[in-house]
Amino acid sequence: MKTQEAVVQSSSDQLGPLPEWNLGDLYSGMDAPELAADLAQASQRAKDFESNAKGTLAGILDRLDVAQLTTFIREYESLQDLMGRIGSYAGLVYCGDTTDPQRAKFYGDIQGKLTDAASHLIFFELELNRQEDARLDTLVASDPALSHYKPWFADIRSEKPYQLSDELERLFHEKSQTGRSAWNRLFDETLAAMRFQFNGEELGLEATLNHLQDGDETKRKAAAEALAETFKANLRVITLVTNVLAKDKEISDTWRGFKDIADSRHLANRVEPAVVDALVSAVRDAYPRLSHRYYKLKAKWLGKDVLQHWDRNAPLPKSDNRLIPWEEARDTVLEAYGQFSPKMADIARRFFDDRWIDAPTRAGKAPGAFAHPTVPSAHPYVLVNYQGKTRDVMTLAHELGHGVHQVLAGPNGALMAPTPLTLAETASVFGEMLTFKSLLAKAQTNAQKKAMLASKVEDMLNTVVRQIAFYNFERKVHTERKAGELTSDRLNEIWLEVQGESLGPAIEFAPGYETFWTYIGHFIHSPFYVYAYAFGDCLVNSLYARYEQAHEGFQDKYFALLSAGGTKHHTELLAPFGLDATDPNFWSLGLGVIEGMIDQLEALEG
């Protein structure tokens, strides 16, 4: 039996050398003296900060002591950066191989020490929020150094209605080590340890999922059956994790006073619930015009009455299914970025030149892809599981979009660089669109253009329709969990309900597909995160239309949007482009772009 390592080596020969990230810009190793020193420093400085600042803020406002408040905020920000650096390093090391006991212990120990240190900082934002708004606003407005932090003050003030006492906040924080964080880690390690028996090979999750895009239907079916078999074997554990975390969230929401199960996510995203409701409603109404219609077309192209679920991402007949070497993928993305802006390409190029990317698929490596911003004093890192498919190239473009965004937002500092998830997806999806448009312009035949358009439509359906279906799945799960635990069978039923509604009658779900919800990490790590993808895709569709209508000045506005980080609300950031996500018709514009591409595909049939 071939092992995953042997399979990876075989494909790597065709892909060329794949980079592994150099984490030395953070720390030289798990046993690095500078890491131990930073941990000790973070612990002591956090204790000193609490000793010096706790209980003093009311007096500072009474004295109008701008200098002292500024000093405290800058020290608080510096500590966030230092602790973020340590935590980022531990997390990235762990993602490299979540099955390695030494890495797992290192990650757990670091998380524990950082949690202990952070417990001494919890009071600060709580105490700031107990001050009278008008007095604090007056002090902030009186000095440029403090005014710099005005967006941060606005953000923490939005959390005010949902904050608890210092003691309860500290308890929630410290208990997270043995609560949510522990269950997240159990899920990650369970997923990383899964092995799938595929045609005499033993594969990990990413390699098996990759076969669902194979041109050979027998391989797609074999992969789907292998996935179903292993998911079913782990169903009891994932069901338990899901039930526990849903209850954990319900407890937290109840104590904090959130009314709706997704309100805490909306608050974190700095987006109004009505805006998200309008997005979800618009996408669900568009299912028949988008996914139902497209998959009916695809079934016809594949010579079928209906598609099996393993055919959903199958390549079209006559598609270019060659493996794309890493070097070509790099050049493709950088060229597309460079056509938009040399500055954008220069930032993205650093990820390759300075080894900020980890690309190979390895046993135990975290599945999927992400861009980790780390902290402003360092730089982002990108993880992909590159296997040479066109979708892998688009994933690389997506994550590098995040990376460029994170680099540009970094100068805002540790308190204001982080971007709400809804806007964080803007740069990533825009990067995908740039890459797609660049490749489409090079298509020489209708067959090539059709294959590329179809691939892009499928990516957009996966980003918009699939993610809203995920959101609806979560809503159903968390709502029903209030009445008691959900069985595995019930979770499977809900999954099939939302998938059937979203994908339509042209796709048939063979036995085993009901368990495919089990590997979706966002359900575990970031409840209700998923609508941010649909938000970003629809937003970028409208944004790209503006770019095509008027190139002049667009790049400057776009870089201003990315450079703002978390300092501005989405209404402020979109206003220069003439876009408004609070407009009920806004989402129809973005969905219309997808519909227009399906129209083009139908026209190419003639």
C-alpha positions in Angstrom: 0.0 0.0 0.0 1.3 3.4 -0.9 1.5 5.9 1.9 0.6 9.5 1.7 4.3 10.5 1.8 5.0 8.4 -1.3 2.1 10.0 -3.1 3.2 13.5 -2.2 6.7 12.7 -3.4 5.4 11.5 -6.8 3.3 14.6 -7.4 6.1 16.9 -6.1 8.4 15.6 -8.9 5.9 17.1 -11.4 5.2 20.3 -9.4 8.8 21.2 -8.8 10.3 22.3 -5.5 7.6 23.5 -3.1 8.5 26.1 -0.5 8.3 25.5 3.2 8.0 28.6 5.4 10.9 30.0 7.3 9.5 30.8 10.8 12.9 32.1 11.9 11.6 35.7 11.5 9.5 35.0 14.6 11.8 32.6 16.5 14.6 30.3 15.6 13.0 27.2 17.2 10.7 25.8 19.9 13.7 25.9 22.3 15.0 29.3 21.3 16.4 31.4 24.2 14.7 34.5 22.8 11.3 32.8 22.9 11.8 31.8 26.5 12.9 35.4 27.3 9.9 36.9 25.5 7.5 34.6 27.4 9.1 35.7 30.7 9.0 39.3 29.7 5.3 39.1 28.6 4.3 37.6 31.9 6.2 40.1 34.0 5.1 43.1 31.9 1.5 42.0 32.0 1.6 41.8 35.8 3.3 45.2 36.0 0.8 46.7 33.7 -2.1 45.5 35.9 -0.4 46.8 39.0 0.3 50.2 37.5 -2.9 50.9 35.5 -5.8 49.1 37.2 -8.1 51.4 39.1 -6.4 54.6 37.7 -8.4 55.5 34.7 -11.1 57.5 36.4 -8.4 59.6 38.1 -6.6 60.0 34.7 -9.8 61.5 33.2 -10.3 63.7 36.2 -6.8 65.1 35.8 -7.1 65.2 32.0 -3.8 63.3 32.0 -3.3 62.7 28.3 0.3 61.6 28.6 -0.4 58.9 31.2 -3.4 57.4 29.2 -1.3 57.4 26.0 1.5 55.7 27.8 -0.8 53.0 29.1 -2.4 52.4 25.7 0.9 52.1 24.0 2.2 49.6 26.5 -1.1 47.6 26.2 -0.6 47.6 22.4 3.0 46.6 22.7 2.1 43.7 24.9 -0.6 42.6 22.4 2.1 42.6 19.7 4.6 40.7 21.8 2.1 38.1 23.0 0.7 37.8 19.5 4.2 37.1 18.1 4.6 34.2 20.6 1.1 32.8 20.0 1.5 33.1 16.2 4.7 31.2 16.2 3.3 28.4 18.3 0.2 28.2 16.1 2.2 28.0 12.9 4.6 25.4 14.3 1.6 23.3 15.3 -0.2 23.7 11.9 2.9 22.3 10.3 2.2 18.9 11.9 -0.8 18.7 14.3 -0.1 15.0 14.9 3.4 15.5 16.3 3.2 15.1 20.1 6.1 17.5 20.7 4.5 20.3 18.6 1.1 19.6 20.2 2.6 19.9 23.7 4.5 23.0 22.7 1.4 24.7 21.4 -0.7 23.7 24.4 2.0 25.0 26.9 2.4 28.3 25.0 -1.3 28.8 24.9 -1.6 28.2 28.6 1.2 30.7 29.5 -0.2 33.3 27.2 -3.7 32.8 28.7 -2.2 33.3 32.2 -0.4 36.5 31.1 -3.5 37.9 29.2 -5.6 37.4 32.3 -3.7 40.4 33.8 -4.8 42.6 30.9 -8.5 41.9 30.8 -9.3 44.7 33.2 -8.1 47.5 30.8 -10.7 47.6 28.1 -13.4 46.8 30.7 -12.3 49.8 32.9 -12.1 52.1 29.9 -15.7 51.2 29.0 -16.8 52.0 32.5 -15.7 55.6 32.0 -18.2 58.2 30.9 -18.2 58.4 27.1 -18.3 62.2 26.9 -15.4 62.6 29.2 -13.3 60.0 27.4 -14.2 61.5 24.0 -13.1 65.0 25.2 -9.8 63.7 26.3 -9.2 61.6 23.2 -10.0 64.6 20.9 -7.6 66.9 22.8 -4.4 65.2 21.7 -3.2 63.8 18.3 -1.5 60.8 19.9 -4.7 59.7 21.6 -6.8 60.6 18.5 -4.9 58.0 16.6 -6.7 55.4 18.7 -10.2 56.8 18.2 -11.3 53.8 16.0 -10.1 51.4 18.7 -12.1 53.3 21.3 -15.1 53.0 19.1 -14.6 49.3 18.6 -14.3 48.5 22.3 -17.2 50.7 23.1 -19.4 48.6 20.8 -18.6 45.6 23.0 -19.8 47.5 26.1 -23.4 46.2 26.3 -22.1 42.6 26.3 -19.3 42.8 28.8 -19.4 41.1 32.2 -17.6 41.9 35.4 -13.8 41.7 35.6 -14.0 38.5 37.6 -16.4 36.8 35.2 -14.4 37.9 32.1 -11.3 36.5 33.7 -13.0 33.2 34.5 -14.3 32.9 30.9 -10.8 33.7 29.6 -9.0 31.2 31.9 -11.5 28.4 31.5 -11.1 28.7 27.7 -8.0 26.5 28.0 -10.0 23.6 29.1 -13.2 24.6 27.3 -13.5 25.9 23.7 -9.8 25.8 23.0 -9.4 22.2 24.1 -12.3 21.1 22.0 -10.9 23.0 19.0 -7.7 21.2 19.4 -9.4 17.8 19.7 -11.1 18.5 16.4 -7.9 19.5 14.7 -6.0 16.5 15.9 -8.8 14.1 15.0 -9.0 15.5 11.5 -5.2 15.4 11.0 -5.0 11.8 12.1 -7.7 10.7 9.7 -6.6 8.3 7.0 -8.5 7.4 3.9 -8.2 4.1 1.9 -8.2 5.1 -1.8 -7.4 2.6 -4.5 -4.7 0.8 -2.4 -3.3 4.1 -1.1 -3.5 5.5 2.4 -4.1 9.3 2.1 -4.7 12.2 4.4 -7.7 14.5 4.0 -6.3 17.0 1.5 -5.0 14.4 -0.8 -8.3 12.6 -0.8 -10.4 15.7 -1.3 -8.1 16.5 -4.3 -9.3 13.4 -6.1 -12.9 14.8 -6.2 -11.5 17.1 -8.9 -10.1 14.2 -10.9 -11.1 13.8 -14.6 -11.7 10.1 -14.0 -15.1 9.5 -12.5 -14.1 6.2 -11.0 -11.5 8.0 -9.0 -13.9 10.7 -7.9 -16.4 8.1 -6.7 -13.6 6.1 -4.9 -12.5 9.3 -3.2 -16.0 10.2 -2.1 -16.6 6.7 -0.7 -13.2 6.7 1.1 -14.1 10.1 2.7 -17.6 8.8 3.7 -16.2 5.7 5.3 -13.6 7.6 7.5 -16.0 10.4 8.3 -18.6 7.8 9.5 -15.9 6.2 11.7 -15.2 9.5 13.3 -18.8 10.7 13.4 -19.4 10.1 17.1 -16.4 12.3 18.1 -17.2 15.2 15.8 -20.9 15.1 16.9 -19.8 15.4 20.5 -17.4 18.3 19.7 -20.2 20.0 17.7 -22.7 19.6 20.5 -20.3 20.8 23.3 -19.2 23.9 21.4 -22.7 24.8 20.4 -23.8 24.6 24.1 -20.6 26.5 25.1 -21.6 29.3 22.7 -25.2 29.4 24.0 -23.9 29.7 27.6 -21.6 32.6 26.6 -24.3 34.3 24.6 -26.8 34.0 27.4 -24.5 35.5 30.0 -23.5 38.4 27.6 -27.0 39.1 26.5 -26.9 38.4 22.8 -30.4 37.9 21.4 -29.6 36.0 18.3 -27.3 33.0 17.9 -25.2 34.9 15.3 -25.2 38.4 17.0 -21.7 37.9 18.5 -20.3 37.2 15.1 -22.0 40.2 13.5 -20.6 42.4 16.3 -17.1 41.1 15.8 -17.5 41.7 12.0 -18.8 45.2 12.7 -21.7 44.5 10.4 -25.4 45.1 11.0 -27.6 42.0 11.3 -30.0 43.4 8.8 -27.2 43.6 6.2 -26.4 39.9 6.7 -30.0 39.0 6.6 -30.4 40.8 3.3 -27.4 39.0 1.9 -28.6 35.5 3.0 -32.1 36.2 1.7 -30.8 37.5 -1.7 -28.5 34.4 -2.1 -31.3 31.9 -1.2 -33.7 33.6 -3.6 -31.0 33.3 -6.3 -30.4 29.5 -5.8 -32.6 28.6 -8.8 -31.0 31.2 -11.1 -27.4 30.3 -10.0 -26.6 26.8 -8.6 -29.7 25.0 -9.8 -29.3 26.3 -13.3 -25.6 25.8 -13.5 -25.5 22.2 -12.3 -28.2 21.3 -14.7 -26.0 22.7 -17.4 -23.0 20.8 -16.1 -24.9 17.5 -16.0 -25.7 18.0 -19.7 -22.0 18.7 -20.5 -21.0 15.5 -18.7 -23.7 13.5 -20.5 -25.8 12.8 -17.4 -29.4 13.4 -16.3 -28.1 14.3 -12.8 -24.7 14.7 -11.2 -23.6 12.6 -8.3 -22.2 14.6 -5.4 -18.7 13.5 -6.4 -19.2 15.1 -9.9 -19.9 18.6 -8.5 -16.3 19.8 -8.9 -15.4 17.5 -11.8 -13.5 19.1 -14.6 -15.3 19.6 -17.9 -14.6 17.4 -20.9 -11.6 18.7 -22.8 -10.5 20.8 -19.8 -6.8 21.4 -19.3 -6.2 18.9 -16.5 -2.4 19.0 -16.5 -0.6 19.5 -13.2 0.6 23.1 -13.0 4.2 23.4 -11.6 4.7 25.7 -8.6 6.9 28.1 -10.5 4.1 28.6 -13.1 1.5 29.1 -10.4 3.7 31.8 -8.8 4.3 33.6 -12.1 0.6 33.4 -13.0 -0.5 35.1 -9.8 2.3 37.7 -9.8 1.7 38.6 -13.4 -2.0 39.1 -12.7 -1.3 41.2 -9.6 1.3 43.2 -11.5 -1.1 44.1 -14.3 -3.4 45.6 -11.7 -0.6 47.3 -9.7 3.2 46.8 -9.6 3.0 47.7 -5.9 0.6 44.8 -5.3 2.9 42.3 -7.1 6.0 43.6 -5.2 4.3 42.9 -1.9 3.1 39.4 -3.0 6.6 38.6 -4.4 8.1 38.9 -0.9 6.0 35.9 0.2 7.9 33.8 -2.4 11.3 35.4 -2.1 11.4 35.4 1.7 9.8 32.0 2.3 6.6 33.2 3.9 4.7 30.3 2.3 4.3 26.7 3.2 3.1 24.8 0.1 3.6 21.0 0.3 0.9 18.6 1.4 2.3 16.6 4.3 0.9 14.0 6.7 -0.4 15.8 9.8 -0.3 19.3 8.2 -3.4 21.5 8.8 -5.8 21.0 5.9 -7.1 23.8 3.6 -5.3 27.1 3.3 -5.0 30.4 5.3 -3.0 33.6 5.6 -2.0 34.3 9.1 -1.3 38.0 9.8 0.9 37.3 12.9 1.6 40.8 14.3 2.5 44.2 12.8 6.1 44.0 14.0 6.6 40.8 11.9 4.8 39.8 8.7 2.1 37.4 7.5 2.6 33.8 6.6 0.6 31.7 4.0 -0.3 28.0 4.2 -1.6 26.2 1.2 -1.8 22.5 0.3 -0.6 22.8 -3.3 -1.3 19.9 -5.6 -1.1 21.5 -9.0 -4.8 22.0 -9.9 -6.2 25.2 -11.4 -8.1 25.6 -8.2 -4.9 25.5 -6.2 -3.6 28.4 -8.3 -6.7 30.3 -7.5 -6.3 29.4 -3.8 -2.8 30.7 -3.9 -4.1 34.0 -5.4 -6.8 34.1 -2.7 -4.4 33.7 0.2 -1.9 36.1 -1.2 -4.7 38.7 -1.5 -5.1 38.2 2.3 -1.4 38.5 2.7 -1.1 41.8 0.8 -4.0 43.2 2.8 -2.4 42.2 6.1 1.0 43.8 5.1 -0.8 47.0 4.1 -2.9 47.1 7.3 0.1 46.4 9.6 1.2 50.0 10.1 -2.1 50.6 12.0 -0.6 48.7 14.9 -1.7 45.7 16.9 -4.9 47.2 18.1 -6.2 48.5 14.7 -4.6 46.4 12.0 -7.0 43.4 12.3 -9.8 43.7 9.7 -13.4 42.4 10.3 -13.9 39.1 8.5 -16.4 40.6 6.0 -13.9 43.1 4.7 -10.9 40.7 5.2 -12.3 38.6 2.3 -12.3 41.6 -0.1 -8.6 41.5 -1.0 -8.5 37.7 -1.2 -11.5 37.4 -3.6 -10.2 40.4 -5.6 -6.9 38.7 -6.0 -8.7 35.6 -7.3 -10.7 37.8 -9.8 -7.5 39.5 -11.1 -5.9 36.1 -11.7 -9.0 34.7 -13.4 -9.4 37.7 -15.7 -5.8 37.5 -16.6 -6.0 33.8 -17.5 -9.3 34.3 -19.4 -7.8 37.0 -21.6 -5.2 34.4 -22.7 -7.8 31.8 -23.7 -7.6 31.2 -27.5 -10.6 29.0 -28.2 -14.2 28.8 -27.1 -13.5 25.5 -25.5 -10.8 27.0 -23.3 -13.0 30.0 -22.5 -15.9 27.7 -21.6 -13.7 25.6 -19.3 -12.3 28.7 -17.5 -15.7 30.4 -17.2 -17.2 27.2 -15.8 -14.3 26.8 -13.3 -14.8 30.4 -12.1 -18.6 30.0 -11.8 -18.0 26.9 -9.7 -15.5 28.8 -7.5 -18.1 31.6 -7.0 -20.9 29.1 -6.3 -18.6 27.5 -3.7 -17.9 30.9 -2.2 -21.4 32.3 -2.3 -24.1 29.5 -2.4 -22.1 26.9 -0.5 -21.1 29.3 2.2 -24.6 30.6 2.7 -25.8 27.0 2.9 -23.1 26.4 5.6 -24.5 29.5 7.4 -28.0 28.1 7.3 -26.7 24.7 8.5 -25.1 26.4 11.5 -28.3 28.4 12.3 -30.3 25.2 12.3 -27.8 23.4 14.4 -27.4 26.1 17.0 -31.1 26.8 17.2 -32.0 23.1 17.7 -29.2 22.7 20.2 -31.0 25.0 22.6 -33.6 22.2 23.1 -31.0 19.5 23.7 -28.2 17.5 22.1 -28.4 16.7 18.4 -27.7 13.1 17.3 -25.4 12.3 14.5 -28.4 11.3 12.4 -30.1 14.7 13.0 -26.9 16.6 12.1 -26.7 14.5 8.9 -30.4 15.3 8.1 -29.9 19.0 8.5 -26.8 18.8 6.3 -28.7 17.1 3.5 -31.6 19.6 3.9 -29.5 22.7 3.3 -27.4 21.0 0.6 -30.4 19.9 -1.3 -32.0 23.4 -1.1 -28.8 25.1 -2.2 -27.5 22.8 -4.9 -30.8 21.8 -6.5 -32.3 18.8 -8.2 -29.5 18.3 -10.7 -27.3 16.9 -7.9 -27.9 13.6 -6.3 -26.5 12.7 -2.9 -25.3 9.1 -2.7 -25.2 7.3 0.7 -22.2 8.7 2.7 -22.5 12.3 1.7 -24.6 13.0 4.8 -21.4 13.0 6.9 -19.5 15.5 4.8 -20.3 18.3 7.3 -17.8 16.8 9.7 -14.6 18.2 8.2 -15.7 21.9 7.9 -13.4 23.5 10.3 -15.1 26.9 10.4 -18.1 25.3 12.2 -15.7 24.5 15.0 -13.2 27.3 15.1 -15.3 30.3 14.1 -19.1 29.8 14.3 -21.0 31.8 11.6 -17.7 32.9 10.0 -18.8 31.5 6.6 -21.1 34.3 5.5 -18.0 36.5 5.3 -17.0 34.6 2.1 -20.3 35.4 0.4 -20.2 39.0 1.6 -16.7 39.3 0.2 -17.5 37.7 -3.2 -20.6 39.8 -3.8 -18.7 42.9 -2.7 -15.8 42.2 -5.0 -18.1 41.5 -8.0 -19.4 45.0 -7.6 -16.0 46.4 -6.8 -14.4 44.8 -9.9 -17.2 46.2 -12.1 -16.2 49.7 -10.8 -12.6 48.9 -11.7 -13.6 47.9 -15.3 -15.7 51.0 -15.7 -13.0 53.5 -14.6 -9.4 52.4 -14.0 -8.1 55.8 -13.3 -7.7 56.4 -9.6 -9.2 53.0 -8.7 -5.9 51.5 -7.4 -5.3 54.4 -5.0 -8.8 54.0 -3.6 -8.3 50.2 -3.4 -5.0 50.5 -1.5 -6.6 53.1 0.8 -9.3 50.5 1.6 -6.8 47.8 2.4 -4.5 50.1 4.3 -7.3 51.1 6.6 -7.3 47.8 8.4 -9.8 47.9 11.1 -10.0 51.6 11.4 -13.1 52.2 9.4 -16.6 50.8 9.0 -17.6 49.1 5.8 -19.9 52.1 4.8 -16.9 54.5 5.0 -14.6 52.2 3.1 -17.0 51.5 0.2 -18.3 55.1 -0.2 -15.4 56.2 -2.4 -16.4 53.5 -4.9 -20.1 54.5 -4.8 -21.1 51.2 -3.1 -23.3 50.7 -0.1 -23.8 47.3 1.5 -26.8 48.6 3.4 -28.7 49.2 0.2 -31.1 46.2 -0.2 -30.3 46.1 -3.9 -26.5 45.9 -3.3 -26.4 42.1 -3.2 -28.4 41.7 -6.4 -25.6 43.5 -8.2 -23.0 41.0 -7.0 -25.1 38.0 -7.7 -25.9 39.4 -11.1 -22.3 39.0 -12.1 -22.4 35.3 -11.4 -25.7 35.0 -13.3 -24.1 36.9 -16.2 -21.2 34.4 -16.4 -23.7 31.5 -16.6 -25.4 33.4 -19.4 -22.1 33.5 -21.2 -21.7 29.8 -20.7 -25.1 29.1 -22.2 -24.2 31.4 -25.2 -21.0 29.4 -25.8 -23.2 26.3 -26.2 -24.7 27.8 -29.4 
